[in-house]
């Protein structure tokens, strides 16, 4: 693993990083490491609504629902001309 040293960091910025790390429950080093990794990760590919919905509800058991048989026919609609 590589190491990096950051010089001339403003004291207020360091204080804010320490607070943000504490809120996240991380050490300041871990918090800064995550920020750096996130800043260089490629942008996620845009997905359609169907892919988004699938990701949101994956594992919820919806694919195991039993669909009841239709017992009545739907009423036909009347189109006006």
Buried (B, 14 or more C-beta within 10 A) or exposed (E): EEEEEEEEEEEEEEEEBBEBBEEEEBEBEEBBBEEEEEEEEEEEEEEEEEEEEEEEEEEEEEEEEEEEEEEEEEEEEEEEE
